[in-house]
Amino acid sequence: MRTAFPGETVKTSKLLPNQLDYYNWLKHLKHQKLKVTKQEVKQEDKQQYDKHDKTRDPVWEISDQ
């Protein structure tokens, strides 16, 4: 069995192929859920900010002075 040099990363996985596929699927799923959660939190923060600071859409149009 070959051992790695200090600081060298091991390039082979100790997982079986089906376990590795499951791990990759789970990792992808986790990242997707995190992305959706971050978007929801960002939208909720925006709504709270707008409500607190009473923001409104501009009433002026292009070419107004």
C-alpha positions as CSV (number, residue, x, y, z in Angstrom):
1,M,0.0,0.0,0.0
2,R,1.4,3.3,-1.1
3,T,1.3,6.2,1.4
4,A,1.3,9.8,0.5
5,F,4.2,12.2,1.1
6,P,3.6,14.9,3.8
7,G,1.3,17.6,2.3
8,E,0.3,15.4,-0.7
9,T,-3.4,14.8,-1.2
10,V,-4.6,11.3,-1.8
11,K,-6.2,11.1,-5.2
12,T,-8.2,7.9,-4.7
13,S,-11.4,7.5,-2.9
14,K,-12.0,4.9,-0.3
15,L,-15.7,4.7,-1.2
16,L,-17.2,2.1,-3.5
17,P,-18.5,3.5,-6.8
18,N,-22.1,3.4,-5.7
19,Q,-21.2,5.1,-2.4
20,L,-19.3,7.7,-4.3
21,D,-22.3,8.4,-6.6
22,Y,-24.5,8.7,-3.6
23,Y,-22.1,11.1,-1.9
24,N,-21.9,13.3,-5.0
25,W,-25.7,13.3,-5.3
26,L,-26.1,14.2,-1.7
27,K,-23.5,17.0,-2.0
28,H,-25.3,18.4,-5.0
29,L,-28.6,18.2,-3.2
30,K,-27.2,20.0,-0.2
31,H,-25.8,22.8,-2.3
32,Q,-29.1,23.3,-4.2
33,K,-31.0,23.5,-0.9
34,L,-28.5,26.0,0.5
35,K,-28.8,28.1,-2.6
36,V,-32.6,28.2,-2.3
37,T,-32.5,29.0,1.4
38,K,-30.0,31.8,0.8
39,Q,-32.4,33.3,-1.8
40,E,-35.4,33.0,0.5
41,V,-33.5,34.7,3.3
42,K,-32.3,37.5,1.0
43,Q,-35.9,38.1,-0.2
44,E,-37.2,38.2,3.4
45,D,-34.4,40.6,4.5
46,K,-35.4,42.9,1.6
47,Q,-39.0,42.8,2.5
48,Q,-38.2,43.7,6.2
49,Y,-35.8,46.5,5.1
50,D,-38.4,47.9,2.7
51,K,-41.1,47.8,5.4
52,H,-38.9,49.3,8.1
53,D,-37.5,52.1,5.9
54,K,-40.8,52.6,4.0
55,T,-39.2,52.4,0.6
56,R,-41.3,53.1,-2.4
57,D,-41.0,53.0,-6.2
58,P,-39.9,56.2,-7.8
59,V,-42.7,58.3,-9.2
60,W,-40.6,60.1,-11.8
61,E,-40.1,58.9,-15.3
62,I,-37.3,59.1,-17.9
63,S,-37.1,62.7,-19.3
64,D,-38.6,64.3,-16.2
65,Q,-36.6,67.2,-14.8
